[in-house]
Amino acid sequence: MGKELILALGLVLVVEGLGPMLIPSKWRDMVSEMSQLPDATLRRIGGCLVVAGAVIAYMMWPSK
């Protein structure tokens, strides 16, 4: 299980790095815009991302 966790972390880093690498000015604008959002909105966005990630992980988890 350790290898899978490291692989997943690596894939997250690749996906997160694509924005600043390919379109840095638009990525900077998006981050700047997001910094202006209220905390409650950011919490909702974060919560939705966590739930979506958990659902995907559950669906992809190998069954034995």
Secondary structure by P-SEA (a helix, b strand, c coil): caaaaaaaaaaaaaaaaccccccaaaaaaaaaaaaaccaaaaaaaaaaaaaaaaaaaaaacccc
